Amino acid sequence: MTNNPATSLPPLGMEQLFDEESSTYTYLIYDPDTKEAILIDPVDTQVDRDLEIVAKNDAKLLYGINTHAHADHITGTGILKSKVDSLKSIISAASDAKADIHIKQGDKIHFGNRYVSVLATPGHTAGCVSYLTDDNKMVFTGDTLLIMGCGRTDFQGGSAETLYESVHSKLFTLPEETIVYPAHDYKGRFSSTIGSEKRENPRLGSNKTSKEFVSIMADLKLSYPKKIDVAVPANMRCGVPDVE
């Protein structure tokens, strides 16, 4: 019997951090051998906290990575670049946002001897991506797939049909035991699994059809995020809030 090299990899280092104001999760991921690290979805007001956690783990931060151009907070990548020598910012090319590196479906972001693969998962916005660890054990889904929910699809180039296709073709095809780490949670939950979301997600799971999902999303009638007018322009500039 041949061992799967992905499942035989040592566990990645991971810290899950939370911003109470925006209910945003930020994730520090690092190679336990080399200590090279990435930071997923940092928040501008939490950069000092994040850097303390990086130091606590003796990690070397290479990249500040966004799953998309957020509407509810300003990314911390701009501030991180001013505080961490040689740090590069990353976002999808489809987002049309500024960054040092633009990524697309199938790209790999390397840190030490490890990497995350890029899954293009548009629908919440046109530029959303998810990041799958090289051992297939964790996927960071941004706002595309939340715990028993999903991101809204009514602005920033969003599309309910596209989000449904993204989730079913890119995420629900992952191993059922893969842990889902979203960009937000509003009920004190930390993670889920692909299997649980496929079975129980009230919007996308339980064999819901695309037509049913589109109807659910059309009926939500959500108010706009409070920070959208400030956050989106800043995030299109890699977290820089003002330009003269």
Salt bridges, closest charged atoms under 4 A:
GLU15 OE2 - LYS56 NZ 3.13
GLU21 OE2 - LYS227 NZ 3.28
ASP41 OD1 - HIS70 NE2 2.83
ASP48 OD1 - LYS83 NZ 3.61
ASP50 OD1 - ARG49 NH2 2.72
ASP72 OD1 - HIS73 ND1 2.86
ASP72 OD2 - HIS184 NE2 3.05
ASP100 OD2 - LYS81 NZ 2.72
ASP107 OD1 - LYS104 NZ 3.32
ASP134 OD2 - ARG114 NE 2.78
ASP135 OD2 - ARG114 NH2 3.77
ASP143 OD2 - HIS68 NE2 3.67
ASP143 OD2 - HIS124 NE2 3.20
ASP143 OD1 - HIS184 NE2 3.24
ASP154 OD1 - ARG152 NE 2.73
GLU176 OE2 - LYS198 NZ 3.47
GLU176 OE1 - ARG199 NH1 3.35
ASP185 OD1 - ARG189 NH2 3.01
